[in-house]
Amino acid sequence: QLQLLESGGGLVQAGGSLTLSCAGSGIMLSYNNMGWYRQAPGKQREFVARITTGGSINYADSVKGRFTISRDNAKNTVYLQMNSLKTEDTATYFCNANAGITTWWGQGTQVTVSS
């Protein structure tokens, strides 16, 4: 069964750091463009970061310089290193795998940043 399994969320104080992981099960993440999205209560899901199969990386302006996306193909895992966290980063973070026509989502992991 194909799954994207996110982990690493939690409660952290403003200014702190967290690293999210997205592990693929039944899917080779290296064949997909991988992304992280987030959704805060009452808001639409928004783009956070993307890494393509070729290694190109894009970030939302709101996280540039603070977040780093990376992938370890040997571990079939994509990471999101989040530094200098702000209260406005509080959201459920979702992993996304995009193979063009087909896209898959993980179940999400909650990140809460306290002031």
NORFEN-V584631 format. One record per residue. OMEGA is omega as a letter, one per 30 degrees, with the letter a starting at -180 (999 if undefined). Layout:
((OMEGA) (OMEGA))
This chain:
((a) (l) (l) (a) (l) (l) (l) (l) (l) (l) (a) (l) (l) (a) (a) (a) (l) (l) (l) (l) (l) (a) (l) (l) (a) (a) (l) (a) (a) (l) (a) (l) (a) (a) (l) (l) (l) (l) (l) (a) (l) (a) (l) (l) (a) (l) (l) (a) (a) (l) (a) (l) (l) (l) (l) (a) (l) (l) (l) (a) (a) (a) (a) (a) (a) (a) (l) (l) (l) (l) (l) (a) (l) (l) (a) (a) (l) (a) (l) (l) (a) (l) (l) (a) (l) (l) (l) (l) (l) (a) (l) (a) (a) (l) (a) (l) (a) (l) (a) (a) (a) (l) (a) (l) (l) (a) (l) (l) (a) (l) (l) (a) (a) (a) (999))
